């Protein structure tokens, strides 16, 4: 979905819109899944990266600009625990019990008219 909003800064508001967001690359060089006896599944992803392309525009009382952008997020680490109740007589269900995510580097490149 598009991201639209505004932020207040010292001299006024900055309105922004980020649209046409597309994930163009995902790398998962280290991923593992393990069973947790009696409780569920543990997923660990290490040193992952993600690249996103988008359109952007901003507007203030003083100027406006728009263009294309690229965001590259690297050194992403995720640990997630899913519970799977085994004594449930119905269809198998999985729920997220906990999730921890960290990222190391974020590189943002904006190309615009200014």
C-alpha positions in Angstrom: 0.0 0.0 0.0 1.0 3.6 -0.5 2.3 5.6 2.5 0.9 9.1 2.9 1.2 11.6 5.8 2.9 14.7 7.1 5.5 15.5 9.7 5.9 18.8 11.6 9.3 20.5 11.5 10.4 23.9 12.8 9.2 25.9 9.8 6.1 24.0 9.0 4.6 20.7 7.8 6.1 18.4 5.3 3.5 16.4 3.4 4.8 13.2 1.8 3.5 10.4 -0.4 5.3 7.1 -1.2 3.6 5.1 -3.9 4.2 2.2 -6.3 6.3 0.3 -3.7 7.8 -2.8 -5.2 10.1 -5.3 -3.6 12.7 -6.0 -6.3 15.2 -8.2 -4.4 15.3 -10.4 -1.3 18.3 -12.4 -0.2 18.2 -15.0 2.6 21.8 -16.3 2.8 21.2 -17.9 6.2 17.9 -19.4 7.3 16.9 -22.3 9.5 13.8 -23.8 10.9 13.8 -26.0 14.0 11.1 -27.7 16.1 10.6 -26.7 19.7 9.4 -29.8 21.5 5.9 -29.4 22.8 5.5 -25.7 21.7 6.1 -25.0 18.1 8.5 -23.9 15.4 11.5 -21.5 15.5 12.5 -19.6 12.4 15.9 -17.9 12.3 17.0 -15.7 9.4 20.5 -14.2 9.4 22.2 -11.5 7.4 19.2 -11.0 5.0 18.8 -8.1 2.7 15.9 -6.4 0.9 15.7 -3.9 -2.0 12.6 -1.7 -2.6 11.8 0.7 -5.5 9.2 3.4 -5.2 7.9 6.8 -6.3 7.9 9.6 -3.8 6.8 13.2 -3.5 7.0 15.8 -0.8 5.5 19.2 -0.4 6.2 22.1 2.0 5.0 25.7 2.1 8.4 26.5 0.4 8.9 23.9 -2.3 7.7 20.6 -3.7 9.6 17.7 -5.3 9.0 14.2 -6.6 10.9 11.4 -8.2 12.0 7.7 -7.9 13.7 6.1 -5.0 15.5 2.9 -3.9 15.9 1.6 -0.4 18.3 -1.2 0.4 18.1 -2.7 3.9 20.9 -5.1 4.8 22.2 -7.1 7.8 18.6 -8.0 8.7 18.2 -10.7 11.4 14.8 -12.2 12.3 13.9 -14.7 15.0 10.3 -15.8 15.1 8.5 -18.4 17.2 5.3 -20.0 16.0 3.0 -22.1 18.2 1.3 -25.1 16.8 -1.2 -26.6 19.2 -1.0 -30.4 18.6 -4.0 -31.3 20.7 -6.5 -29.4 18.5 -8.9 -31.8 16.8 -9.7 -29.4 14.0 -7.5 -28.1 11.1 -3.9 -27.3 12.1 -3.4 -23.7 13.1 -0.2 -21.7 13.5 0.1 -18.4 15.4 3.1 -16.1 15.9 4.2 -16.2 19.5 7.2 -13.9 19.4 9.2 -12.1 16.8 12.4 -10.1 17.0 13.9 -8.2 14.0 17.0 -6.0 13.8 18.6 -4.3 10.8 22.1 -3.1 10.4 22.3 -0.8 7.4 19.7 1.2 5.5 20.7 3.0 2.2 18.2 5.4 0.7 18.7 6.9 -2.7 16.2 9.6 -3.9 16.3 10.9 -7.5 14.2 14.0 -8.0 13.9 17.2 -9.9 15.8 19.2 -7.3 
